[in-house]
Amino acid sequence: MILLLREPATPFQLEQMLLEHKFYIKTVVDIERRVLVGGGDLHADCEKELLKDGSRQQDIWAASFMPLTGRIMFDSMVNLRPRQNRTMEIIDPNIRQRVAQIIIEFLGDV
């Protein structure tokens, strides 16, 4: 189930986001507005929700989160950008850090 979060998830919300992939959650975050969407089949599903909520494409970054291990995988088609990021993996260490901070803040301590 796709959920838009502006604050840390509850245990129930985390369960809902895990329904699609069982062991990991596809997430997309707006690093400027500090909003997270998670739980879609594709990162693009989550991206669409952030865009509808008013996020700007340049501020949206995708990653997958494994709650059991705390591992974050920074690979997604959403991250491909001619001007900002030329691979599926987030290359800029500052952006990676900001994405990780938001994911851990919203999903890591549940």
C-alpha positions in Angstrom: 0.0 0.0 0.0 1.4 3.4 -0.9 1.5 5.9 1.9 2.7 9.5 2.0 4.4 10.4 5.3 5.3 13.7 6.8 6.3 12.2 10.1 7.7 8.8 11.3 5.7 5.8 10.4 3.7 3.8 12.9 4.3 0.0 13.1 1.0 -0.5 11.3 2.0 1.9 8.5 5.3 0.1 8.1 3.4 -3.2 7.8 1.1 -1.7 5.1 4.1 -0.5 3.1 5.7 -4.0 3.3 2.6 -5.7 1.7 3.9 -5.2 -1.9 7.4 -6.6 -1.6 7.5 -8.3 1.9 11.1 -7.7 2.8 11.8 -4.2 1.5 9.9 -1.0 0.8 10.3 1.1 -2.4 10.6 4.7 -1.2 10.8 8.1 -2.9 11.7 11.1 -0.8 11.5 14.9 -1.4 14.8 16.0 0.2 13.7 19.7 0.4 10.2 19.2 1.8 11.2 16.2 3.9 8.3 14.0 2.7 8.5 10.3 2.1 6.2 8.1 0.0 6.7 4.3 0.3 5.0 1.0 -0.5 4.5 1.0 -4.3 5.2 -1.8 -6.7 7.5 0.6 -8.6 9.4 3.7 -7.4 7.6 5.5 -10.1 4.3 4.8 -8.3 5.6 6.6 -5.3 7.2 9.4 -7.4 3.8 10.1 -8.9 2.3 10.7 -5.5 5.0 13.1 -4.5 4.5 15.1 -7.7 0.7 15.2 -7.1 1.5 16.5 -3.6 3.5 19.4 -5.0 7.1 18.2 -5.0 9.5 19.3 -7.7 11.2 16.6 -9.8 14.7 17.9 -9.0 14.1 17.3 -5.3 12.7 13.7 -5.6 15.1 10.7 -5.1 14.3 7.0 -4.9 15.7 4.2 -2.8 14.6 0.9 -1.4 14.7 0.2 2.4 15.0 -3.2 4.1 13.6 -2.7 7.7 15.0 -6.0 9.1 18.6 -5.1 8.2 18.4 -1.3 7.9 20.0 -1.6 4.5 19.3 1.2 1.9 19.7 0.5 -1.8 20.0 3.8 -3.8 19.1 2.3 -7.3 16.1 3.3 -9.3 15.1 4.5 -12.7 13.6 7.6 -10.9 17.2 8.7 -10.2 18.3 8.9 -13.8 18.6 12.6 -14.8 20.6 14.1 -17.6 21.6 17.2 -15.6 21.7 15.8 -12.0 22.5 12.1 -12.0 23.5 10.0 -15.0 23.0 6.6 -13.4 20.2 4.7 -11.7 22.3 4.9 -8.5 22.4 8.2 -6.6 26.0 9.4 -7.1 26.2 12.6 -5.1 27.2 11.7 -1.5 25.3 14.7 -0.1 22.1 13.6 -1.8 22.6 10.0 -0.7 23.1 11.2 2.9 20.0 13.3 2.8 17.9 10.5 1.4 19.2 8.1 4.0 18.6 10.5 6.8 14.9 10.9 5.8 14.4 7.2 5.3 15.9 6.3 8.7 14.0 9.1 10.4 10.7 8.0 8.9 11.1 4.2 8.8 14.2 3.1 10.7 13.1 3.2 14.3 9.7 1.6 13.9 
